[in-house]
Structure formats: structure tokens, C-alpha cells
Amino acid sequence: MIPGSKRGRLGWIDAAVLAAVATAVVAVGYRVDSVLEYRWDWSAIPNSLYRWDQEAGRWVPNLLMQGFFTTIRLAVLSMIPAALFGAVFGVLRTTGRLFPRLLSRTYVELIRNIPPLVFIFIFYFFISSQIMPILGVEDLVRGASPPTLRSLELVFGPAALIPNVISGVLCLAMFQGAYMTEIVRAGIQSIPKTQTEAGLSIGLSRWELWRRVILPQALRRVIPPLAGQFITLVKDSSILSLISIQELTFLAMETAVSTTRVFEVWITVAGLYFCLCSLLSLAFDRLEKSAVAART
Amino acid sequence: MERMTRAEPLIELDGVSKWFGAFQVLRGVNLRVAEGERIVICGPSGSGKSTLIRCINRLEEHQEGRVVFAGRELGADTTDLAQVRREIGMVFQEFNLFPHLTVLENCMLGPTRVLGMTPADARGRAMEFLDRVRIPEQAGKHPGQLSGGQQQRAAIARSLCMRPRVMLFDEPTSALDPVMIKEVLDVMNDLAQSGMTMIVVTHEMGFARTVADRVAYMDEGSIIECLPPDRFFANPADDRTKRFLSQILSH
């Protein structure tokens, strides 16, 4: 067979697999319909996404969309410190000095060997009782002038929830940063030592060597795994529902209870997560392609 | 010869020893290289040739003896190594160009970031040297798009852009096929004609014969002998040198 002619044409194996999958879907659907005796009612869903505000006279986001926006905020906001943790600790892990290496190793091992949920329970207590008062977030929000408050709300969402969102961001960034540390370390260590030697031999300083030779190459190599980790971060933000961060999963639980339409709500929520994550992976695909294009 | 021995050496290795773990790679090596002198170092693999020249720009740290460049001893307490290294060009067996930069950018990196030249000046200098290694038309390409010979010549240009006082070559043609070897050797010949001080680790005995002022034979971490090429090839004193030459010249 000519290579390439296989592409885009269905062989009999493909047809058989498709038929099997279709049969399975129909069978499961039938079982769910007959055994579960669940009466599907999607009418409550649009209203829990957006509701008509009588006073304002316009549509406003209801719980699910509020949660969705909070999730996006959490994801975007925690990506920055997570990437920062990853970059800093990742670089520290590759230095020759013992103490920085030990420090970042401890950070990574501590977080990788504790379930995220347990880590977040412990760390959230620490953040909310220790770090937030030090940062003085609540006082800041309370004392903010209207224009500052508006820009704060633009970034962090409704004023009342700002401390809540910041705690969530710190938790998420802390534990995702550990995984990013490992990715960055692997990226840096994949650059051959000969590149360092070549850089040193033309007299580059350590800093210039990093800035011009090692990091640009390492960065290109870590884009694909880092993209995967960012998407994991978005999905893992749902864990924050357990410390009462009012993101999509948390508000979905509330909506499911109040509307009693459990499946409909969760399927909608799954759809929202799916849209967000697939958009992200599309964006990262583009980024990766342009990085590859820039190289040749 | 008289002139060379009397002049202050540019590079002086004095009893240099080095160990990799328990294995001693260098055993009290002595070598003096005068400005403008061209030294070829040959010897079997594992004899410490590469390690020796890597000690000169301190890519390897020696443990005993002295390494002196332009009157300055290099050691653990040398804080401005980058300052010294910019004056010592190095060409590697595997070229080691920066793959994310174009050939031109490879050549401009040192001049702009180390010598503080403006991009326009650095570009001018880079093109001048790319011209000298006869690949000006490859300036805009990335290393991955070049043949091995072209990459090695680009690497030579990159080093030359720093206007070094000496060029070290670590088996520059070992990763190349015969046609490319000739391209690179031609460039190195030109460089030698221009009066550049060169220390070349190579098995290219033709190059050694025509270009070198002295040829050193290394074995088991020591320089066994270091003679002008006519005497080295015609009448080596040591049996090991004779055996090595008969092996390497037979093909």
C-alpha cells in the first residue's frame, strides 16, 4: 500500500471500531434512561447561567457563570505566580550550590508526596490565618478608593470575595509551582553542557549565558509540557471548592442542590470546563507552532 | 627559534596535573607557547590532549601546577575569568553553535554582550569574519541548516569575532567528512598565515607538517616530545611516538 493513501480513508477496522463505539453509547444511554428513571429537565440551566435583574433591567451572570468567571480569574491569576515559582525553583534546582538545591528539592518533594487536597487544607489554614493578615488584603480592600476598588474588582472579581480569591490563587500556585519546577528543571538540564562551554569560551558572564543561551533554548523545550501543566492547573482549581473558594465547582454544588437538577448542572459545568481547557490547548498549540516556526 | 625562546610566552603551563576522580589525566605537563606560535598536539585518544587545552581557558580546573596566560596565573581565585576567556578563542569538535540563533547572531553575541559593541558595529565585524571563513551567504541561516563544515567555519568566525590573542582548536575536524575537513583546514591555514597564535589538537598530520611550528606528542597525560615538524616526523626520539606515527601515517 502506498504510504499516505491510508490517511483520510476509512478501512474496515475503523468502521468496526466506530460501530462498536456507537453501539456502546446507545446501550449506555438506553440503560441510563430505563434504569435510572431520571426525568431530564434542562429548564433550570439557562437561568442559573444568566438571570434577569429586575432592578438593573438587564441580564446578569448567575451562580454558574459567576463561578466560571472566578475559575478563569483563579486560573489566570495563579498561572503567573505558579510559573514564577516554577522558574525560580527550577533554576535553583540546577545550580551548583547545595542550599538552594536543597530548598527547592524540599519544596518539590513536600508537595509531590502529599495529596493536593490534603496540602490545600493545611496550606489554606496557614494562608488565611497567617499570610492574609500580613498582606493586609482585607484592610486594603476596605480602605480602597472607588477607582482603585474598581480596578481591583476588574482583576480579582467582586470586592467581598477578594481575600477569598487571593487565598485560592496562592494555594493553587504553590502546589502547581512544584510540578512546574520539575518541568523547568528538566528543560534546563536537557540543554547540553557544551552550550555552556561555548558560551563561557566567548567570555559571556554567567548571567548573559543564562539570559542569551540557556533560557531561550530551555523555554522552547518546556512549552509543550508547561502547556499541559497549565491546563491541569485550570482543572485542579476545582479542588479549591473544598476550601470554600467560590469558583465554578463550588457554585455548581450549590446550584445542583438548590435546583435539584444534579446531572444537568454537572454536565453543564463539565461543558464549561471543557470549553475553557480546549481553548487553552488551542492557544498553546499556536504558541508552540510559532516557536517552532521562529526557529527555522 | 631563538626569538621564540627568549620572548615572554603568551601561555605557560608549568607542571600541570589533573585527576578525574582517581584517574590522573594530566601528569605534570610543561608547555610554553610564544605569541604567534602554532602548536599541534597529537596522541592517542584518552591521552589528555583535550583536557590539556581546556585547562588553558579553564573549562577544566587543574589541581597542581600553574597555568599562566599573558602573565596572569589562572586558578580558583581568578574572579574575572570571563575577562580572560574573551581573549582565548575556542573551537570545539562538535561546533557547539547556539542553535536558536542565526549564524550572524552567533557571531554578534560576544561582541555585543561581552565587548559592548553596538549591533551595527558587531554586525560589520561578524560579516567581515564570515567573509574570511567563506560563508557570508549563510549569515541569516540557523546552524541546523548548515553542513558540518559550514558549521565549524561559523564557529571559527564566532571565536574570531572576539579578536582573541590565541585560538584553541579541540579536534576541529574529527566530526567531519573529508570534503568538509578540507574546507575547515583551508580556513585554519589562512588563519595561521595571518599570524594567529594557535594550539590545535588534531590527527591531521598534513596540517601539522605544513602549519605547525612545533608538534607535541601526548601519551598517558604527559607530553612525550615537542619538536619542530621536520624533526618530529623524520626522527622522533621516543618509541611511543614512532609507533603512533606509523599507525596514523599508514592510512
Contacts between the chains, C-beta under 8 A, distances in Angstrom:
chain1	res1	chain2	res2	distance
A	194	B	92	6.6
A	194	B	94	6.2
A	194	B	96	4.6
A	195	B	96	6.6
A	195	B	98	6.8
A	197	B	59	5.4
A	197	B	90	8.0
A	197	B	92	7.2
A	197	B	96	6.7
A	198	B	90	7.9
A	198	B	92	6.7
A	198	B	96	3.8
A	198	B	97	7.4
A	198	B	98	7.0
A	198	B	155	8.0
A	199	B	98	7.7
A	200	B	57	7.9
A	200	B	59	6.7
A	200	B	81	7.8
A	200	B	82	7.5
A	200	B	85	6.1
A	201	B	57	5.9
A	201	B	59	6.8
A	201	B	85	5.8
A	201	B	88	7.2
A	201	B	89	7.4
A	201	B	90	4.0
A	201	B	159	7.5
A	202	B	85	7.3
A	202	B	86	6.8
A	202	B	89	7.9
A	202	B	109	7.0
A	202	B	110	3.9
A	202	B	114	6.6
A	202	B	158	6.6
A	202	B	159	6.8
A	202	B	162	5.6
A	203	B	82	4.8
A	203	B	83	7.2
A	203	B	85	4.6
A	203	B	86	3.0
A	203	B	87	7.9
A	203	B	110	6.2
A	203	B	114	4.4
A	203	B	162	6.4
A	204	B	82	6.8
A	204	B	109	7.4
A	204	B	110	7.1
A	204	B	113	6.2
A	204	B	114	6.1
A	205	B	82	5.3
A	205	B	114	7.8
A	208	B	113	4.9
A	208	B	114	7.4
A	212	B	98	7.9
A	212	B	109	6.0
A	212	B	113	6.3
A	213	B	98	5.7
A	213	B	109	8.0
A	216	B	100	5.2
A	217	B	98	7.8
A	217	B	99	7.0
A	217	B	100	5.2
A	220	B	100	6.9
A	295	B	99	7.8
A	295	B	100	6.5
A	295	B	142	6.7
A	296	B	142	6.3
A	296	B	144	7.3
A	296	B	145	7.3
